[in-house]
Amino acid sequence: MVLSMAFLGLCAPLSRSASVRHPNRSNKYVGPVTEITLQRIRGFEIDRPYLEYTLTVSSSGAATIISRYDPVGTFSAHIPQDQFKKLARDVVASGFFMFPRSSDVQGVDSATYYLSSVRSGKRKLVFDGFLGGEDLESRRLRTLEAEIEGLTTRLHWVKTGSSTEQPRF
């Protein structure tokens, strides 16, 4: 079964800045980024209360979405190497590996995002309560989240299973 992410309801734009500004500071790239994961846990927001999923892309080209809401299941796609490399460069250039574990205090009504990336065999996980912090790290984190979530409309997704079990990091 082939579905577009528009059908999945995952293509609604985030209310975040679309522009990407990278820091000028030096960020040592210690080993390659091999995996990037964005997990969204729904809140009570009115505009997109049905979205709860985990989107993972890897340097091998594999992309997976595990969705808990209509449609339910596991969906797979292929991410071209140039897209993964750009995303990995953006993760590193943003200073992600220097971010604190939590960017905001969780809001009761808002969705929660977990962004993680694996580099040199170690996973870095950052929690974002999405309260709209205006500090530089919060803005960079939300820009990365929007860029990763944008893959839901740019890749060709195929349903590969009915599992909705979310990974634990």
Secondary structure, 3 states (H helix, E strand, C coil): CEECHHHHCCCCCCCCCCCCCCCCCCCCCCCCEEEEEEEEECCCCCCCCCCCEEEEEECCCEEEEEECCCCCEEEEEECCHHHHHHHHHHHHHCCHHHCCCECCCCCCCCCEEEEEEEECCEEEEEEECCCCCCCHHHHHHHHHHHHHHCHHHHCCEEEEECCCCCCCC
